[in-house]
Amino acid sequence: MDKLERARMLIEKNSFITWLGIELDGLETDRAVVRLEPGRQHLNPYGIVHGGVYATMADTAAAIAARTDGRDYVTQCSTLNFLHSQSEGMLRAEARVRHRGRSTCVVEVNVTGTDGKLLATGTMTFFCLGNEHFTDESIFQGENRNE
């Protein structure tokens, strides 16, 4: 299974990500992009996209970028600065690995709006679980919990 196929399957098996509607938009070594077309369910009481949507998109893109080395990671620390808001139109989160060590991976991520305006920016640190956790592809077996 190649990196792109594995990344898509990890997203499909993540009920929360699929429920939100986040999709993989680009993938290469040390870089990942996800996208979301927000709907009414993504808005806060002020009529703008909820900050948790930006945070989830950022974490998702960063985690996928970290995993491009074939190892599995979990979020250890995240910082996200909210700069602007948006109420409609496509959102994208682009993540790039900035440091990869034996046990941690640091990823920078930007969330942008329809016109490319920077809405949020941050840094995520991931703890490396190694590569024994899903190498048997057990995560891809069994019934899909999203159905």
RAVEN-V401359 format. One record per residue. N is the residue number from 1. PSI is psi in degrees with one decimal (NA if undefined). D_LAST is the distance of its C-alpha to the last C-alpha in Angstrom with 2 decimals. Layout:
[[N PSI D_LAST] [N PSI D_LAST]]
This chain:
[[1 127.7 23.24] [2 171.4 24.77] [3 -43.2 24.32] [4 -45.8 22.48] [5 -42.2 19.91] [6 -41.4 19.49] [7 -44.1 19.23] [8 -40.7 16.53] [9 -36.5 14.48] [10 -39.2 15.22] [11 -45.8 13.99] [12 -33.1 10.66] [13 -5.2 10.32] [14 100.0 11.59] [15 -39.1 9.15] [16 -45.2 12.33] [17 -45.1 13.53] [18 -35.1 10.66] [19 -39.6 10.59] [20 -27.5 14.33] [21 14.5 14.22] [22 133.8 16.44] [23 149.6 17.09] [24 131.3 19.52] [25 -18.0 22.74] [26 148.3 25.24] [27 131.1 25.96] [28 173.2 29.21] [29 126.7 30.93] [30 17.6 31.18] [31 137.9 29.52] [32 148.0 26.09] [33 132.1 25.13] [34 160.5 21.95] [35 160.4 21.72] [36 131.6 20.27] [37 102.3 21.28] [38 145.0 21.45] [39 -173.4 20.91] [40 -33.8 22.30] [41 -13.7 19.63] [42 -1.9 21.00] [43 148.4 24.55] [44 179.5 26.69] [45 -15.9 29.21] [46 -1.2 31.68] [47 12.2 29.60] [48 160.4 29.07] [49 130.9 26.07] [50 138.8 25.46] [51 -28.8 26.91] [52 -27.5 23.80] [53 -46.8 22.05] [54 -44.9 25.00] [55 -40.9 24.93] [56 -40.7 21.28] [57 -44.0 21.90] [58 -46.4 25.11] [59 -40.4 23.71] [60 -49.4 20.91] [61 -43.4 23.49] [62 -41.4 26.02] [63 -40.5 23.87] [64 -42.9 22.99] [65 -42.9 26.72] [66 -40.1 27.76] [67 -2.4 25.64] [68 -7.6 27.36] [69 2.7 29.94] [70 -3.7 27.52] [71 164.6 27.58] [72 144.6 24.99] [73 156.3 25.67] [74 151.0 24.85] [75 127.4 26.24] [76 -38.8 29.65] [77 142.5 31.02] [78 141.7 30.25] [79 126.8 32.56] [80 125.5 31.65] [81 122.7 34.31] [82 121.9 33.34] [83 -40.0 35.91] [84 165.1 34.87] [85 166.4 32.29] [86 144.3 30.52] [87 -19.0 28.98] [88 164.0 27.48] [89 156.6 27.19] [90 137.6 25.47] [91 145.7 25.42] [92 142.0 25.78] [93 122.5 26.10] [94 127.4 28.28] [95 141.3 28.95] [96 132.4 31.83] [97 131.0 32.85] [98 -23.8 36.35] [99 134.5 37.04] [100 115.8 35.64] [101 -168.8 37.21] [102 -37.1 36.77] [103 -10.6 34.75] [104 160.2 33.76] [105 127.8 32.69] [106 129.1 33.60] [107 132.7 31.74] [108 143.2 32.87] [109 142.2 30.45] [110 135.0 31.10] [111 125.0 28.92] [112 158.0 30.41] [113 -171.0 30.14] [114 -44.5 30.54] [115 11.2 34.24] [116 3.2 33.90] [117 134.6 35.14] [118 116.8 34.46] [119 -35.6 32.41] [120 150.0 31.88] [121 147.9 33.08] [122 -177.7 32.78] [123 134.8 32.92] [124 136.5 30.40] [125 131.2 31.55] [126 143.5 29.30] [127 131.7 30.17] [128 124.4 29.88] [129 -9.6 28.24] [130 -156.4 29.64] [131 14.0 27.89] [132 -10.3 27.33] [133 -43.8 24.02] [134 14.4 21.63] [135 -24.0 24.22] [136 2.2 23.09] [137 24.3 19.71] [138 -28.7 18.17] [139 -24.5 15.60] [140 -2.8 14.37] [141 161.6 14.27] [142 -174.9 12.04] [143 150.4 8.41] [144 120.7 6.05] [145 -8.6 5.55] [146 -12.0 3.77] [147 NA 0.00]]
